[in-house]
């Protein structure tokens, strides 16, 4: 920085990238790679997963032991299989980032609603940028569905890079 240049308002250390396993969520990665490599930033891959109670409520199950049609002996077996799939997914993303030159990558899996998990991690991580994609819905569709992105932008406390897709 030349003498007399103003100091930057923010110093970044980490890019938090919430992922949900969708192609939409992965569209942010070219931007993340560019920023991480240019600024030598750590990338945190973040996956929010439903809590047991929430999963049961979403699917109408109070207890999953022996439920017809499921290929698991118990909810614990199902939860373990889902967690293994999430870990494998995150490991694949981390490997891809490393192959593209990103030196520092970590993974976090946290139970809870996506917007709350993302905001909590952002508030707990100093000098971060959250990078995510959204459909960019507006009007009644946004009111009805809610917007994780909107809540993250309003409450994370740090910058948010939002890539809008068609």
DSSP file (Angstrom, degrees, kcal/mol; ACC not computed):
  #  RESIDUE AA STRUCTURE BP1 BP2  ACC     N-H-->O    O-->H-N    N-H-->O    O-->H-N    TCO  KAPPA ALPHA  PHI   PSI    X-CA   Y-CA   Z-CA
    1    1 A X              0   0    0      0, 0.0     3,-0.1     0, 0.0     2,-0.1   0.000 360.0 360.0 360.0 130.5    0.0    0.0    0.0
    2    2 A X    >   -     0   0    0      1,-0.1     3,-2.2     4,-0.1     2,-0.1  -0.347 360.0 -87.4 -73.5 153.9    1.4    3.4   -1.0
    3    3 A X  T 3  S+     0   0    0      1,-0.3    -1,-0.1    -2,-0.1     3,-0.1  -0.390 116.8  24.5 -61.7 134.0    1.9    6.1    1.6
    4    4 A X  T 3  S+     0   0    0      1,-0.4    -1,-0.3    -2,-0.1     2,-0.2   0.226  87.7 130.3  94.3 -14.1   -1.2    8.1    1.9
    5    5 A X    <   -     0   0    0     -3,-2.2    -1,-0.4     1,-0.1     3,-0.1  -0.512  65.6-108.1 -69.9 140.6   -3.5    5.3    0.7
    6    6 A X        -     0   0    0     -2,-0.2     2,-0.2    -3,-0.1    -1,-0.1  -0.369  32.7-107.7 -68.2 148.4   -6.4    4.8    3.1
    7    7 A X        -     0   0    0      1,-0.1    -1,-0.1    -3,-0.1     2,-0.0  -0.488  42.1 -99.8 -70.1 143.7   -6.5    1.7    5.2
    8    8 A X        -     0   0    0     -2,-0.2    -1,-0.1     1,-0.1     3,-0.1  -0.351  22.4-132.8 -64.1 147.9   -9.0   -0.9    4.2
    9    9 A X  S    S+     0   0    0      1,-0.2     2,-0.4    -3,-0.1    -1,-0.1   0.758  87.8  26.1 -72.5 -24.3  -12.2   -0.9    6.2
   10   10 A X        -     0   0    0    117,-0.0     2,-0.5     2,-0.0    -1,-0.2  -0.998  63.2-151.9-142.8 142.8  -12.2   -4.6    6.6
   11   11 A X        -     0   0    0     -2,-0.4     2,-0.4    -3,-0.1     0, 0.0  -0.966  20.9-149.1-112.2 129.9   -9.6   -7.3    6.6
   12   12 A X        +     0   0    0     -2,-0.5   116,-0.2     1,-0.1   115,-0.1  -0.786  30.3 159.3-102.5 142.3  -10.7  -10.8    5.5
   13   13 A X        +     0   0    0    114,-3.4    29,-2.8    -2,-0.4     2,-0.4   0.561  66.7  34.6-122.3 -30.2   -9.4  -14.1    6.8
   14   14 A X  E     -ab  42 128A   0    113,-1.7   115,-1.9    27,-0.2     2,-0.6  -0.976  53.9-153.4-137.4 140.5  -12.2  -16.5    5.9
   15   15 A X  E     -ab  43 129A   0     27,-2.9    29,-3.0    -2,-0.4     2,-0.6  -0.974  19.2-153.5-108.4 120.6  -14.8  -17.1    3.3
   16   16 A X  E     -ab  44 130A   0    113,-2.7   115,-2.8    -2,-0.6     2,-0.6  -0.843  10.8-169.5 -93.7 122.6  -17.8  -19.0    4.8
   17   17 A X  E     -a   45   0A   0     27,-3.2    29,-2.4    -2,-0.6     2,-0.3  -0.889   8.9-153.5-118.9 100.5  -19.6  -21.0    2.0
   18   18 A X  E     -a   46   0A   0     -2,-0.6     2,-0.4   113,-0.4    29,-0.2  -0.554  18.9-172.6 -69.7 132.1  -22.9  -22.5    3.0
   19   19 A X        +     0   0    0     27,-3.0    29,-0.4    -2,-0.3    71,-0.0  -0.964  24.7 179.4-129.0 146.8  -23.7  -25.5    0.9
   20   20 A X        -     0   0    0     -2,-0.4     3,-0.1     2,-0.2    -1,-0.1   0.268  59.3 -98.0-127.1   8.8  -26.8  -27.7    0.6
   21   21 A X  S    S+     0   0    0      1,-0.3     2,-0.2     2,-0.1    -2,-0.0   0.458  84.5 124.5  89.2   0.5  -25.8  -30.2   -2.0
   22   22 A X  S  > S-     0   0    0      1,-0.1     4,-1.1     0, 0.0    -1,-0.3  -0.592  70.1-126.4 -96.1 156.7  -27.5  -28.4   -4.8
   23   23 A X  H  > S+     0   0    0     -2,-0.2     4,-0.7     1,-0.2     3,-0.3   0.866 112.1  59.4 -63.2 -36.6  -26.0  -27.2   -8.1
   24   24 A X  H >4 S+     0   0    0      1,-0.2     3,-1.4     2,-0.2     4,-0.2   0.945 103.5  49.8 -57.2 -49.1  -27.4  -23.8   -7.3
   25   25 A X  H >4 S+     0   0    0      1,-0.3     3,-0.7     2,-0.1    -1,-0.2   0.787 107.3  55.6 -61.7 -27.8  -25.4  -23.6   -4.1
   26   26 A X  H >< S+     0   0    0     -4,-1.1     3,-1.7    -3,-0.3     4,-0.3   0.576  82.7  85.5 -83.1  -9.6  -22.2  -24.6   -6.0
   27   27 A X  T << S+     0   0    0     -3,-1.4     3,-0.3    -4,-0.7     4,-0.3   0.634  80.9  64.5 -68.2 -11.6  -22.4  -21.8   -8.5
   28   28 A X  T X> S+     0   0    0     -3,-0.7     4,-2.0    -4,-0.2     3,-0.7   0.648  78.3  88.8 -81.2 -15.8  -20.6  -19.5   -6.0
   29   29 A X  H <> S+     0   0    0     -3,-1.7     4,-2.9     1,-0.2     5,-0.3   0.834  78.6  56.5 -61.2 -39.1  -17.4  -21.6   -6.2
   30   30 A X  H 3> S+     0   0    0     -3,-0.3     4,-1.9    -4,-0.3    -1,-0.2   0.908 112.6  44.7 -57.7 -37.6  -15.7  -19.9   -9.1
   31   31 A X  H <> S+     0   0    0     -3,-0.7     4,-2.4    -4,-0.3    -2,-0.2   0.891 112.7  51.0 -70.1 -40.9  -16.0  -16.6   -7.2
   32   32 A X  H  X S+     0   0    0     -4,-2.0     4,-3.1     2,-0.2     5,-0.3   0.928 110.1  49.5 -62.8 -45.7  -14.8  -18.2   -4.0
   33   33 A X  H  X S+     0   0    0     -4,-2.9     4,-2.5     2,-0.2     5,-0.3   0.929 111.3  49.5 -60.2 -46.0  -11.8  -19.7   -5.6
   34   34 A X  H  X S+     0   0    0     -4,-1.9     4,-2.3    -5,-0.3    -2,-0.2   0.940 116.3  41.3 -59.4 -49.0  -10.8  -16.4   -7.2
   35   35 A X  H  X S+     0   0    0     -4,-2.4     4,-2.5     2,-0.2     6,-0.2   0.929 114.7  50.6 -66.2 -45.9  -11.1  -14.5   -3.9
   36   36 A X  H  X>S+     0   0    0     -4,-3.1     5,-1.7    -5,-0.2     4,-0.9   0.912 115.5  42.4 -60.9 -43.4   -9.5  -17.2   -1.8
   37   37 A X  H  <5S+     0   0    0     -4,-2.5     3,-0.3    -5,-0.3    -1,-0.2   0.910 116.2  47.4 -70.7 -41.7   -6.5  -17.4   -4.1
   38   38 A X  H  <5S+     0   0    0     -4,-2.3    -2,-0.2    -5,-0.3    -1,-0.2   0.861 125.6  29.0 -67.7 -35.6   -6.1  -13.7   -4.6
   39   39 A X  H  <5S-     0   0    0     -4,-2.5    -1,-0.2    -5,-0.2    -2,-0.2   0.328 104.0-120.0-109.9   6.0   -6.4  -12.8   -0.9
   40   40 A X  T  <5 +     0   0    0     -4,-0.9     2,-0.3    -3,-0.3    -3,-0.2   0.943  54.6 167.6  52.8  54.5   -4.9  -16.0    0.6
   41   41 A X      < -     0   0    0     -5,-1.7    63,-0.4    -6,-0.2     2,-0.3  -0.709  37.9-120.7-100.7 149.0   -8.2  -16.7    2.5
   42   42 A X  E     -a   14   0A   0    -29,-2.8   -27,-2.9    -2,-0.3     2,-0.5  -0.629  25.6-141.6 -78.8 144.9   -9.3  -19.8    4.3
   43   43 A X  E     -ac  15 105A   0     61,-2.7    63,-2.7    -2,-0.3     2,-0.6  -0.954  10.0-162.0-111.6 126.6  -12.5  -21.3    3.0
   44   44 A X  E     -ac  16 106A   0    -29,-3.0   -27,-3.2    -2,-0.5     2,-0.6  -0.937   7.9-152.7-107.5 114.0  -15.0  -22.8    5.5
   45   45 A X  E     -ac  17 107A   0     61,-3.0    63,-2.6    -2,-0.6     2,-0.5  -0.775  18.9-164.8 -84.3 122.6  -17.5  -25.2    3.8
   46   46 A X  E     -ac  18 108A   0    -29,-2.4   -27,-3.0    -2,-0.6     2,-0.5  -0.938  14.0-177.0-119.3 126.5  -20.6  -25.1    6.0
   47   47 A X  E     - c   0 109A   0     61,-2.5    63,-2.3    -2,-0.5     2,-0.4  -0.976  10.7-157.6-123.7 119.7  -23.5  -27.5    5.9
   48   48 A X  E     - c   0 110A   0     -2,-0.5     2,-0.3   -29,-0.4    63,-0.2  -0.802  15.5-167.0 -90.7 133.3  -26.6  -27.0    8.1
   49   49 A X  E     - c   0 111A   0     61,-2.2    63,-3.3    -2,-0.4     2,-0.1  -0.899  26.2 -98.8-122.0 153.1  -28.5  -30.2    8.8
   50   50 A X        -     0   0    0     -2,-0.3     2,-0.1    61,-0.2    63,-0.1  -0.423  37.4-120.2 -69.0 138.9  -32.0  -30.7   10.2
   51   51 A X     >  -     0   0    0     -2,-0.1     4,-2.7     1,-0.1     5,-0.2  -0.363  30.8-104.1 -70.4 159.6  -32.2  -31.7   13.9
   52   52 A X  H  > S+     0   0    0      1,-0.2     4,-2.3     2,-0.2     5,-0.2   0.899 122.1  49.2 -53.0 -46.1  -33.8  -35.0   14.7
   53   53 A X  H  > S+     0   0    0      1,-0.2     4,-2.1     2,-0.2    -1,-0.2   0.901 112.0  48.2 -63.9 -41.0  -37.0  -33.2   15.9
   54   54 A X  H  > S+     0   0    0      2,-0.2     4,-2.6     1,-0.2    -2,-0.2   0.898 109.8  52.2 -67.0 -41.1  -37.2  -31.1   12.8
   55   55 A X  H  X S+     0   0    0     -4,-2.7     4,-1.9     1,-0.2     6,-0.3   0.935 110.5  48.5 -60.5 -46.1  -36.7  -34.1   10.5
   56   56 A X  H  X>S+     0   0    0     -4,-2.3     5,-2.0    -5,-0.2     4,-0.9   0.904 112.6  47.9 -60.9 -41.9  -39.5  -36.0   12.2
   57   57 A X  H  <5S+     0   0    0     -4,-2.1     3,-0.3     1,-0.2    -1,-0.2   0.886 110.4  52.0 -66.9 -38.5  -41.8  -33.0   12.0
   58   58 A X  H  <5S+     0   0    0     -4,-2.6    -1,-0.2     1,-0.2    -2,-0.2   0.851 120.3  33.8 -65.6 -33.9  -41.0  -32.5    8.3
   59   59 A X  H  <5S-     0   0    0     -4,-1.9    -1,-0.2    -5,-0.2    -2,-0.2   0.387 110.2-114.2-107.1   2.9  -41.7  -36.1    7.4
   60   60 A X  T  <5S+     0   0    0     -4,-0.9     2,-0.5    -3,-0.3    -3,-0.2   0.718  70.6 132.9  75.9  21.5  -44.5  -36.8    9.9
   61   61 A X      < +     0   0    0     -5,-2.0    -1,-0.2    -6,-0.3    -2,-0.2  -0.889  33.8 178.2-107.6 134.0  -42.6  -39.3   12.0
   62   62 A X  S    S+     0   0    0     -2,-0.5     2,-0.3     1,-0.4    -1,-0.2   0.732  86.0  10.8 -93.7 -31.0  -42.5  -39.3   15.7
   63   63 A X        -     0   0    0     -7,-0.1    -1,-0.4     2,-0.1    11,-0.0  -0.971  61.2-164.3-149.2 129.8  -40.4  -42.4   15.8
   64   64 A X    >   +     0   0    0     -2,-0.3     3,-2.1    -3,-0.2     8,-0.1   0.512  44.6 126.8 -99.0  -4.8  -38.7  -44.1   12.9
   65   65 A X  T 3  S-     0   0    0      1,-0.3     9,-0.2     9,-0.1     8,-0.1  -0.330  91.3  -7.0 -56.1 122.9  -37.9  -47.5   14.3
   66   66 A X  T 3  S+     0   0    0      7,-0.7    -1,-0.3     6,-0.3     2,-0.2   0.631  86.7 167.9  70.1  14.3  -39.3  -50.1   11.9
   67   67 A X    X   -     0   0    0     -3,-2.1     3,-1.5     5,-0.1     5,-0.2  -0.439  40.9-111.3 -65.0 129.2  -41.1  -47.6    9.8
   68   68 A X  T 3  S+     0   0    0      1,-0.2    -1,-0.1    -2,-0.2     3,-0.1  -0.287  97.7  25.3 -61.4 142.5  -42.3  -49.3    6.6
   69   69 A X  T 3  S+     0   0    0      1,-0.3     2,-0.3    -3,-0.1    -1,-0.2   0.225  94.4 108.4  90.3 -14.9  -40.6  -48.3    3.4
   70   70 A X    <   -     0   0    0     -3,-1.5    -1,-0.3     2,-0.1    -4,-0.0  -0.760  62.1-145.3 -96.0 145.0  -37.4  -47.1    5.0
   71   71 A X  S    S+     0   0    0     -2,-0.3     2,-0.4    -3,-0.1    -1,-0.1  -0.021  70.2  92.0 -98.1  30.2  -34.2  -49.1    4.5
   72   72 A X        -     0   0    0     -5,-0.2    -6,-0.3    -8,-0.1    -5,-0.1  -0.950  67.9-142.8-125.0 144.5  -32.8  -48.4    8.0
   73   73 A X  S    S-     0   0    0     -2,-0.4    -7,-0.7     1,-0.2     2,-0.3   0.786  85.7   0.0 -73.6 -27.3  -33.2  -50.4   11.2
   74   74 A X  S  > S-     0   0    0     -9,-0.2     4,-1.9     1,-0.1    -1,-0.2  -0.965  73.7-103.3-154.2 167.0  -33.4  -47.2   13.2
   75   75 A X  H  > S+     0   0    0     -2,-0.3     4,-3.2     1,-0.2     5,-0.2   0.880 119.9  58.9 -61.3 -38.0  -33.3  -43.4   13.0
   76   76 A X  H  > S+     0   0    0      1,-0.2     4,-2.4     2,-0.2    -1,-0.2   0.900 105.0  49.2 -60.4 -40.6  -29.7  -43.6   14.3
   77   77 A X  H  > S+     0   0    0      2,-0.2     4,-2.2     1,-0.2    -1,-0.2   0.918 113.3  46.8 -63.2 -42.7  -28.7  -45.8   11.3
   78   78 A X  H  X S+     0   0    0     -4,-1.9     4,-2.6     2,-0.2    -2,-0.2   0.930 112.2  49.4 -64.8 -45.6  -30.4  -43.3    8.9
   79   79 A X  H  X S+     0   0    0     -4,-3.2     4,-2.5     1,-0.2    -1,-0.2   0.888 110.6  51.3 -61.6 -39.5  -28.8  -40.3   10.6
   80   80 A X  H  X S+     0   0    0     -4,-2.4     4,-2.3    -5,-0.2    -1,-0.2   0.919 110.6  48.1 -64.0 -43.8  -25.3  -42.0   10.4
   81   81 A X  H  X S+     0   0    0     -4,-2.2     4,-2.1     2,-0.2    -2,-0.2   0.911 112.3  48.8 -63.6 -43.3  -25.8  -42.7    6.7
   82   82 A X  H  X S+     0   0    0     -4,-2.6     4,-2.4     2,-0.2    -2,-0.2   0.919 110.8  50.6 -63.4 -43.2  -26.9  -39.1    6.0
   83   83 A X  H  X S+     0   0    0     -4,-2.5     4,-2.8     1,-0.2    -2,-0.2   0.911 109.0  51.6 -61.9 -42.0  -23.9  -37.7    7.9
   84   84 A X  H  X S+     0   0    0     -4,-2.3     4,-2.5     1,-0.2    -1,-0.2   0.898 109.7  50.1 -61.5 -39.7  -21.5  -40.0    6.0
   85   85 A X  H  X S+     0   0    0     -4,-2.1     4,-2.4     2,-0.2    -2,-0.2   0.910 111.6  47.9 -64.1 -41.7  -23.0  -38.7    2.7
   86   86 A X  H  X S+     0   0    0     -4,-2.4     4,-2.7     2,-0.2     5,-0.2   0.923 111.7  49.8 -65.2 -44.0  -22.6  -35.1    3.9
   87   87 A X  H  X S+     0   0    0     -4,-2.8     4,-2.6     1,-0.2    -2,-0.2   0.930 112.2  47.8 -60.5 -45.3  -19.0  -35.7    5.0
   88   88 A X  H  X S+     0   0    0     -4,-2.5     4,-2.2     2,-0.2    -1,-0.2   0.904 111.6  50.8 -62.2 -41.5  -18.2  -37.3    1.6
   89   89 A X  H  X S+     0   0    0     -4,-2.4     4,-2.1     2,-0.2    -2,-0.2   0.938 112.6  45.4 -60.9 -47.8  -19.9  -34.4   -0.2
   90   90 A X  H  X S+     0   0    0     -4,-2.7     4,-2.8     1,-0.2    -2,-0.2   0.881 110.8  53.5 -65.4 -38.5  -17.9  -31.8    1.7
   91   91 A X  H  X S+     0   0    0     -4,-2.6     4,-2.7    -5,-0.2    -1,-0.2   0.904 108.3  50.9 -62.4 -40.3  -14.6  -33.8    1.3
   92   92 A X  H  X S+     0   0    0     -4,-2.2     4,-2.1     2,-0.2    -2,-0.2   0.912 111.7  46.9 -62.3 -43.0  -15.3  -33.8   -2.5
   93   93 A X  H  X S+     0   0    0     -4,-2.1     4,-2.4     2,-0.2    -2,-0.2   0.922 112.3  50.2 -64.0 -43.5  -15.8  -30.0   -2.5
   94   94 A X  H  X S+     0   0    0     -4,-2.8     4,-2.5     1,-0.2    -2,-0.2   0.912 110.1  50.2 -62.3 -43.0  -12.7  -29.5   -0.4
   95   95 A X  H  X S+     0   0    0     -4,-2.7     4,-2.4     1,-0.2    -1,-0.2   0.916 110.1  50.8 -60.9 -42.6  -10.6  -31.6   -2.7
   96   96 A X  H  X S+     0   0    0     -4,-2.1     4,-1.1     2,-0.2    -2,-0.2   0.908 110.2  49.3 -62.0 -42.7  -11.9  -29.6   -5.7
   97   97 A X  H ><>S+     0   0    0     -4,-2.4     5,-2.3     1,-0.2     3,-0.6   0.921 110.8  49.8 -62.9 -43.4  -11.0  -26.3   -4.0
   98   98 A X  H ><5S+     0   0    0     -4,-2.5     3,-1.9     1,-0.2    -2,-0.2   0.902 106.4  55.5 -62.7 -40.2   -7.5  -27.6   -3.2
   99   99 A X  H 3<5S+     0   0    0     -4,-2.4    -1,-0.2     1,-0.3    -2,-0.2   0.771 105.6  54.1 -62.1 -24.7   -7.0  -28.7   -6.8
  100  100 A X  T <<5S-     0   0    0     -4,-1.1    -1,-0.3    -3,-0.6    -2,-0.2   0.262 130.4 -94.2 -94.4  11.0   -7.9  -25.1   -7.9
  101  101 A X  T < 5S+     0   0    0     -3,-1.9     2,-0.6     1,-0.3    -3,-0.2   0.413  75.9 143.0  99.0  -1.7   -5.2  -23.7   -5.6
  102  102 A X      < -     0   0    0     -5,-2.3    -1,-0.3     1,-0.2    -2,-0.1  -0.638  28.9-170.1 -76.0 117.1   -7.1  -22.9   -2.4
  103  103 A X        +     0   0    0     -2,-0.6     2,-0.6     1,-0.2    -1,-0.2   0.835  66.4  49.1 -80.2 -34.5   -4.6  -23.8    0.3
  104  104 A X        +     0   0    0    -63,-0.4   -61,-2.7   -68,-0.1     2,-0.4  -0.914  63.6 157.2-118.3 112.3   -6.7  -23.6    3.4
  105  105 A X  E     +c   43   0A   0     -2,-0.6     2,-0.3   -63,-0.2   -61,-0.2  -0.998  10.3 177.6-134.0 133.5  -10.1  -25.4    3.5
  106  106 A X  E     -c   44   0A   0    -63,-2.7   -61,-3.0    -2,-0.4     2,-0.4  -0.922  16.5-140.9-130.2 161.4  -12.1  -26.6    6.5
  107  107 A X  E     -c   45   0A   0     -2,-0.3     2,-0.4   -63,-0.2   -61,-0.2  -0.945  13.7-175.3-123.0 141.7  -15.5  -28.3    6.8
  108  108 A X  E     -c   46   0A   0    -63,-2.6   -61,-2.5    -2,-0.4     2,-0.5  -0.998   7.0-170.6-136.0 134.8  -18.3  -27.8    9.4
  109  109 A X  E     +c   47   0A   0     -2,-0.4     2,-0.4   -63,-0.2   -61,-0.2  -0.991  16.8 174.5-121.9 120.9  -21.5  -29.7    9.8
  110  110 A X  E     -c   48   0A   0    -63,-2.3   -61,-2.2    -2,-0.5     2,-0.3  -0.989  27.7-126.5-132.3 134.6  -23.9  -28.1   12.3
  111  111 A X  E     +c   49   0A   0     -2,-0.4     2,-0.2   -63,-0.2   -61,-0.2  -0.607  64.5  68.8 -79.6 136.4  -27.5  -29.1   13.2
  112  112 A X  S    S-     0   0    0    -63,-3.3    -2,-0.1    -2,-0.3     2,-0.1  -0.734  89.5 -38.7 144.1 171.4  -30.1  -26.4   12.9
  113  113 A X     >  -     0   0    0     -2,-0.2     4,-2.7     1,-0.1     3,-0.2  -0.388  57.7-122.4 -62.1 137.9  -32.0  -24.2   10.6
  114  114 A X  H  > S+     0   0    0      1,-0.2     4,-2.8     2,-0.2     5,-0.3   0.885 108.0  49.6 -52.7 -48.8  -29.7  -23.0    7.7
  115  115 A X  H  > S+     0   0    0      1,-0.2     4,-2.2     2,-0.2    -1,-0.2   0.909 114.3  45.1 -61.9 -41.1  -30.2  -19.2    8.3
  116  116 A X  H  > S+     0   0    0     -3,-0.2     4,-2.7     2,-0.2    -1,-0.2   0.914 113.9  49.0 -68.0 -42.8  -29.5  -19.5   12.1
  117  117 A X  H  X S+     0   0    0     -4,-2.7     4,-2.6     2,-0.2     5,-0.2   0.935 113.1  46.9 -61.8 -47.3  -26.5  -21.8   11.6
  118  118 A X  H  X S+     0   0    0     -4,-2.8     4,-2.5    -5,-0.2    -2,-0.2   0.935 114.6  46.0 -62.6 -47.2  -25.0  -19.5    8.9
  119  119 A X  H  X S+     0   0    0     -4,-2.2     4,-2.7    -5,-0.3    -1,-0.2   0.922 112.8  50.6 -62.6 -44.3  -25.5  -16.3   11.0
  120  120 A X  H  X S+     0   0    0     -4,-2.7     4,-1.7     1,-0.2    -2,-0.2   0.931 112.5  45.9 -60.3 -46.1  -24.1  -18.0   14.1
  121  121 A X  H  X S+     0   0    0     -4,-2.6     4,-1.1     1,-0.2    -1,-0.2   0.905 112.8  51.1 -64.6 -40.5  -21.0  -19.2   12.4
  122  122 A X  H  < S+     0   0    0     -4,-2.5     3,-0.5    -5,-0.2    -2,-0.2   0.916 110.9  48.0 -61.9 -43.0  -20.5  -15.8   10.7
  123  123 A X  H  < S+     0   0    0     -4,-2.7    -1,-0.2     1,-0.2    -2,-0.2   0.810 114.5  46.7 -68.0 -29.0  -20.8  -14.0   14.1
  124  124 A X  H  < S+     0   0    0     -4,-1.7     2,-0.7    -5,-0.2    -1,-0.2   0.606 100.2  76.7 -87.4 -12.8  -18.4  -16.4   15.7
  125  125 A X  S  < S-     0   0    0     -4,-1.1     3,-0.5    -3,-0.5  -111,-0.1  -0.874  78.5-137.7-105.3 113.6  -15.8  -16.2   12.9
  126  126 A X  S    S+     0   0    0     -2,-0.7  -113,-0.2     1,-0.2  -112,-0.2  -0.355  77.7   6.6 -68.9 148.8  -13.7  -13.0   12.9
  127  127 A X  S    S+     0   0    0      1,-0.2  -114,-3.4  -115,-0.1  -113,-1.7   0.906  94.0 152.1  51.2  57.7  -13.0  -11.2    9.6
  128  128 A X  E     -b   14   0A   0     -3,-0.5    31,-0.5  -116,-0.2     2,-0.4  -0.741  40.2-153.2-118.3 164.5  -15.2  -13.3    7.4
  129  129 A X  E     -b   15   0A   0   -115,-1.9  -113,-2.7    -2,-0.3     2,-0.5  -0.997  16.6-143.8-129.7 128.7  -17.1  -13.0    4.2
  130  130 A X  E     -bd  16 160A   0     29,-2.1    31,-3.4    -2,-0.4     2,-0.5  -0.832  16.9-166.0 -91.2 131.2  -20.2  -15.2    3.6
  131  131 A X  E     + d   0 161A   0   -115,-2.8  -113,-0.4    -2,-0.5     2,-0.3  -0.976  22.0 145.3-122.1 122.0  -20.5  -16.3    0.0
  132  132 A X  E     - d   0 162A   0     29,-2.7    31,-2.7    -2,-0.5     2,-0.3  -0.961  37.3-125.3-150.6 164.3  -23.7  -17.8   -1.3
  133  133 A X  E     - d   0 163A   0     -2,-0.3     2,-0.3    29,-0.2    31,-0.2  -0.777  22.6-177.1-111.3 159.5  -26.1  -18.1   -4.2
  134  134 A X  E     - d   0 164A   0     29,-2.1    31,-2.5    -2,-0.3    13,-0.0  -0.980  37.5-123.8-148.8 157.8  -29.8  -17.4   -4.4
  135  135 A X        -     0   0    0     -2,-0.3    29,-0.1    29,-0.2    -1,-0.1   0.693  47.2-129.1 -73.1 -18.9  -32.6  -17.6   -7.0
  136  136 A X        +     0   0    0      1,-0.2     6,-0.1    27,-0.1    28,-0.1   0.839  40.7 176.9  72.9  33.0  -33.2  -13.9   -6.4
  137  137 A X        -     0   0    0      4,-0.1     2,-0.3     5,-0.0    -1,-0.2  -0.348   2.8-178.4 -66.2 150.8  -36.9  -14.4   -5.8
  138  138 A X    >   +     0   0    0      4,-0.0     3,-0.9    -2,-0.0     4,-0.4  -0.882  38.7  18.5-140.9 175.1  -38.8  -11.3   -4.9
  139  139 A X  T >> S-     0   0    0     -2,-0.3     4,-1.9     1,-0.2     3,-0.8  -0.276 122.4  -7.1  64.3-145.2  -42.4  -10.3   -4.0
  140  140 A X  H 3> S+     0   0    0      1,-0.2     4,-2.6     2,-0.2     5,-0.2   0.806 131.0  60.2 -57.8 -34.1  -44.9  -12.9   -2.9
  141  141 A X  H <> S+     0   0    0     -3,-0.9     4,-2.3     1,-0.2    -1,-0.2   0.905 109.4  43.9 -61.6 -39.4  -42.5  -15.9   -3.6
  142  142 A X  H <> S+     0   0    0     -3,-0.8     4,-2.4    -4,-0.4    -2,-0.2   0.891 113.0  51.3 -71.7 -39.1  -40.0  -14.5   -1.1
  143  143 A X  H  < S+     0   0    0     -4,-1.9    -2,-0.2     2,-0.2    -1,-0.2   0.903 115.4  42.4 -64.2 -40.0  -42.7  -13.7    1.5
  144  144 A X  H  < S+     0   0    0     -4,-2.6    -2,-0.2    -5,-0.2    -1,-0.2   0.932 124.9  32.5 -72.4 -46.7  -44.1  -17.2    1.3
  145  145 A X  H  < S-     0   0    0     -4,-2.3    -2,-0.2    -5,-0.2    -3,-0.2   0.714  99.6-138.6 -84.7 -21.8  -40.8  -19.1    1.2
  146  146 A X     <  -     0   0    0     -4,-2.4     2,-0.4    -5,-0.2    -1,-0.1  -0.112  18.5-104.4  76.2 170.5  -38.7  -16.8    3.3
  147  147 A X     >  -     0   0    0      1,-0.1     4,-2.1    -4,-0.1     5,-0.2  -0.899  22.5-170.2-141.5 109.7  -35.2  -16.1    2.3
  148  148 A X  H  > S+     0   0    0     -2,-0.4     4,-2.4     1,-0.2     5,-0.2   0.923  95.9  53.1 -58.8 -43.6  -32.2  -17.6    4.0
  149  149 A X  H  > S+     0   0    0      1,-0.2     4,-2.8     2,-0.2     5,-0.2   0.920 106.7  51.3 -59.5 -45.3  -30.0  -15.2    2.0
  150  150 A X  H  > S+     0   0    0      1,-0.2     4,-2.2     2,-0.2    -1,-0.2   0.917 111.4  47.4 -59.3 -44.3  -32.0  -12.2    3.2
  151  151 A X  H  X S+     0   0    0     -4,-2.1     4,-1.8     2,-0.2    -1,-0.2   0.885 112.3  49.7 -66.1 -38.3  -31.7  -13.2    6.8
  152  152 A X  H  X S+     0   0    0     -4,-2.4     4,-2.3     2,-0.2     5,-0.2   0.936 110.9  49.2 -65.9 -45.7  -27.9  -13.8    6.5
  153  153 A X  H  < S+     0   0    0     -4,-2.8     4,-0.3     1,-0.2    -2,-0.2   0.911 116.3  43.3 -58.4 -43.3  -27.4  -10.4    4.8
  154  154 A X  H  < S+     0   0    0     -4,-2.2    -1,-0.2    -5,-0.2    -2,-0.2   0.773 127.8  24.3 -75.2 -26.5  -29.3   -8.6    7.5
  155  155 A X  H  < S+     0   0    0     -4,-1.8    -2,-0.2    -5,-0.2    -3,-0.2   0.505  91.7  88.5-123.4  -4.2  -27.9  -10.5   10.6
  156  156 A X  S  < S-     0   0    0     -4,-2.3    -3,-0.1    -5,-0.2    -2,-0.1   0.778  76.1-141.1 -73.7 -24.4  -24.4  -11.9    9.9
  157  157 A X  S    S+     0   0    0     -4,-0.3     2,-0.2     1,-0.2    -1,-0.1   0.332  72.9  69.0  85.1  -9.9  -22.5   -8.8   10.9
  158  158 A X  S    S-     0   0    0      1,-0.1    -1,-0.2   -31,-0.0    -2,-0.2  -0.795  97.8 -64.5-131.8 174.3  -20.0   -9.1    8.1
  159  159 A X        -     0   0    0    -31,-0.5   -29,-2.1    -2,-0.2     2,-0.4  -0.241  43.9-156.3 -62.5 150.3  -20.0   -8.7    4.3
  160  160 A X  E     -d  130   0A   0    -31,-0.2     2,-0.7    -7,-0.0   -29,-0.2  -0.996   6.1-151.6-129.7 125.2  -22.0  -11.2    2.2
  161  161 A X  E     -d  131   0A   0    -31,-3.4   -29,-2.7    -2,-0.4     2,-0.6  -0.875  18.4-168.8 -94.2 118.2  -21.3  -12.0   -1.4
  162  162 A X  E     -d  132   0A   0     -2,-0.7     2,-0.6   -31,-0.2   -29,-0.2  -0.941   9.7-162.9-115.1 120.4  -24.5  -13.0   -3.0
  163  163 A X  E     -d  133   0A   0    -31,-2.7   -29,-2.1    -2,-0.6     2,-0.4  -0.906  14.7-151.4-100.7 117.9  -24.5  -14.5   -6.5
  164  164 A X  E     -d  134   0A   0     -2,-0.6     2,-0.3   -31,-0.2   -29,-0.2  -0.750  10.5-164.1 -94.2 134.7  -28.0  -14.3   -8.0
  165  165 A X              0   0    0    -31,-2.5  -141,-0.0    -2,-0.4    -2,-0.0  -0.787 360.0 360.0-114.7 160.1  -29.0  -17.0  -10.6
  166  166 A X              0   0    0     -2,-0.3   -31,-0.1   -30,-0.0   -30,-0.0   0.482 360.0 360.0 -54.9 360.0  -31.9  -17.0  -13.0
